[in-house]
Amino acid sequence: MKEPSVETKIEYKLWYHGTNKESASKILKNGFKEGTYFARHLEDALGFGGEYVFEVALKLNHKYWELITKDVISADRIVRLKKYKRPNIEFENKKLGDEVFNWNLENNK
């Protein structure tokens, strides 16, 4: 894998993608499909994705907390893959969480 130049590195930002173990293995081999969700914050990737979280260097200047890719993202953009242990949730207002998530999807395109 070719190391990006110093100038190029500055333009990239870390984005996060959470998934399951099976999908993580496929992503490591094939990269991310068009239409993949990425989050600017680790908490969002864990909350909406899965315990296997990719840190991915993307050359995007996107102002919202999440994005859906329009292109395939090559596996060589993966910085690292980490497995997190999910916390025990003591309380959750799932209905409100889903409403906020769906509103963001519709209004941040």
C-alpha positions in Angstrom: 0.0 0.0 0.0 1.4 3.4 -1.1 1.8 6.0 1.7 0.1 9.3 0.9 2.3 12.4 0.5 2.4 14.9 3.3 0.3 17.4 1.3 -2.4 14.7 0.7 -2.5 13.6 4.4 -3.6 17.0 5.5 -6.7 16.9 3.3 -8.0 13.7 4.7 -10.3 13.4 7.8 -11.1 10.4 9.9 -14.6 8.9 9.5 -16.0 5.9 11.4 -18.0 2.9 10.2 -19.5 0.4 12.6 -20.4 -3.1 11.5 -20.5 -6.8 12.6 -17.7 -9.3 12.5 -18.7 -11.0 9.2 -19.1 -7.7 7.3 -15.8 -6.4 8.8 -13.9 -9.3 7.2 -15.5 -8.6 3.8 -14.7 -4.9 4.1 -11.1 -5.6 4.8 -10.9 -7.6 1.6 -13.1 -5.6 -0.7 -13.5 -2.1 0.7 -16.8 -0.3 1.3 -19.7 -0.4 -1.2 -21.4 2.6 -2.6 -24.1 3.8 -0.2 -22.1 3.0 2.9 -22.8 5.1 6.0 -19.9 6.8 7.8 -20.1 8.9 11.0 -17.8 11.8 12.1 -17.9 10.5 15.7 -17.0 7.1 17.1 -20.1 7.1 19.3 -22.4 7.3 16.3 -20.6 4.4 14.5 -21.0 2.3 17.6 -24.6 3.3 18.2 -25.9 2.8 14.7 -23.4 0.3 13.3 -21.8 -2.4 15.4 -18.9 -3.3 17.7 -16.4 -3.6 14.9 -15.5 0.0 14.0 -13.3 1.1 11.1 -11.4 4.4 11.1 -11.3 5.5 7.5 -9.4 8.4 5.9 -11.7 10.1 3.5 -11.0 13.2 1.4 -14.3 14.9 2.1 -15.3 18.2 3.5 -18.7 17.2 4.8 -20.3 19.5 7.4 -22.8 16.9 8.9 -22.3 14.2 11.5 -22.9 11.4 9.0 -22.6 10.7 5.3 -23.6 8.1 2.7 -20.9 7.5 0.1 -21.7 7.9 -3.5 -18.7 5.9 -4.6 -16.9 2.6 -3.6 -14.2 3.3 -1.0 -11.1 1.2 -1.4 -9.8 -0.9 1.5 -6.5 1.0 1.3 -8.3 4.0 2.9 -8.7 2.0 6.2 -6.6 3.4 9.0 -7.6 0.7 11.5 -10.3 -1.7 12.7 -11.1 -1.9 16.4 -13.5 -4.2 18.2 -15.3 -2.5 21.1 -17.3 -4.0 23.9 -20.9 -2.7 23.9 -21.9 -1.2 27.2 -24.9 -2.4 29.1 -27.7 0.1 28.4 -29.5 1.1 31.6 -32.1 3.2 29.9 -33.0 3.9 26.3 -35.8 6.0 24.7 -35.6 4.1 21.4 -38.6 5.8 19.8 -37.0 9.3 20.3 -33.6 8.0 19.2 -35.1 6.6 16.0 -37.0 9.8 15.3 -33.9 11.9 15.6 -31.8 9.5 13.5 -34.4 9.5 10.7 -34.8 13.3 10.8 -31.0 13.6 10.4 -31.0 11.2 7.5 -33.7 13.2 5.7 -32.4 16.6 6.4 -28.6 16.3 6.1 -28.3 15.1 2.5 
